[in-house]
Amino acid sequence: MGARLGAALRTAWGTAPGLLLATGQVLPISAVHRLARTSTLVRLVMDAEGQVLDMGRKVRLATPAQRRAIFARYATCWIDGCPLP
């Protein structure tokens, strides 16, 4: 059935079904399926000017490696008004 549907769509549209990219190129349906199987979705919210407002995350808190990197980067307190040196 899938092969017949694909052939019918090729005849109707003159090309194989796929994903139309912003560049105007068509990504073949086989590539769309491969990407769907192997990709990870990331939610990205942007405002009208393209400023990223939210990127979502897999974990709630920073990882231990991220914490070590922050502590290594900032030798003192990095929060405004912090009483620590």
C-alpha positions as CSV (number, residue, x, y, z in Angstrom):
1,M,0.0,0.0,0.0
2,G,2.8,2.5,0.9
3,A,4.5,2.0,-2.5
4,R,1.2,2.6,-4.3
5,L,0.5,5.7,-2.3
6,G,4.0,7.0,-3.0
7,A,3.6,6.3,-6.7
8,A,0.2,8.1,-6.7
9,L,1.7,11.1,-5.0
10,R,4.6,11.2,-7.4
11,T,2.2,11.3,-10.3
12,A,0.0,13.9,-8.7
13,W,2.8,16.3,-7.7
14,G,5.4,15.3,-10.2
15,T,7.9,14.4,-7.4
16,A,8.3,11.9,-4.6
17,P,6.8,13.0,-1.3
18,G,9.2,14.4,1.3
19,L,9.8,17.5,3.3
20,L,10.1,20.9,1.6
21,L,13.0,22.8,3.1
22,A,13.3,26.5,3.5
23,T,15.9,26.5,0.6
24,G,13.3,25.1,-1.8
25,Q,14.8,21.7,-1.9
26,V,12.8,18.5,-1.2
27,L,14.2,16.2,1.4
28,P,13.3,12.6,0.4
29,I,10.9,10.7,2.6
30,S,13.5,8.1,3.4
31,A,15.7,10.9,4.9
32,V,12.7,12.2,6.8
33,H,12.1,8.7,8.3
34,R,15.8,8.3,9.1
35,L,15.9,11.7,10.9
36,A,12.7,10.9,12.8
37,R,14.3,7.6,14.1
38,T,17.6,9.1,15.0
39,S,16.9,12.7,16.1
40,T,16.1,14.3,19.4
41,L,13.6,17.1,19.4
42,V,14.4,20.3,21.2
43,R,11.8,22.9,21.9
44,L,12.9,26.4,20.9
45,V,10.8,29.5,21.5
46,M,11.9,32.8,19.8
47,D,10.4,36.2,19.7
48,A,9.6,38.2,16.5
49,E,13.2,39.5,16.3
50,G,14.7,36.1,16.6
51,Q,15.8,36.4,20.2
52,V,15.8,32.9,21.9
53,L,13.4,33.0,24.8
54,D,13.4,29.4,25.8
55,M,15.3,26.3,24.6
56,G,13.8,23.6,26.8
57,R,16.0,21.1,28.6
58,K,16.4,17.4,29.3
59,V,17.3,17.8,33.0
60,R,16.0,20.3,35.6
61,L,19.3,21.2,37.3
62,A,22.8,21.8,36.1
63,T,25.0,18.8,35.7
64,P,28.1,18.3,38.0
65,A,30.4,19.2,35.1
66,Q,28.4,22.4,34.4
67,R,28.7,23.4,38.1
68,R,32.5,22.8,38.1
69,A,32.8,24.9,34.9
70,I,30.9,27.8,36.5
71,F,32.9,27.6,39.7
72,A,36.1,27.6,37.7
73,R,35.1,30.6,35.6
74,Y,34.0,32.8,38.5
75,A,36.5,32.9,41.3
76,T,34.2,35.2,43.3
77,C,30.5,35.5,43.7
78,W,28.9,36.5,40.4
79,I,25.5,37.6,41.7
80,D,25.0,41.4,42.1
81,G,24.8,42.4,45.7
82,C,26.2,39.2,47.0
83,P,28.0,39.7,50.4
84,L,30.7,37.1,49.6
85,P,34.0,38.3,48.2
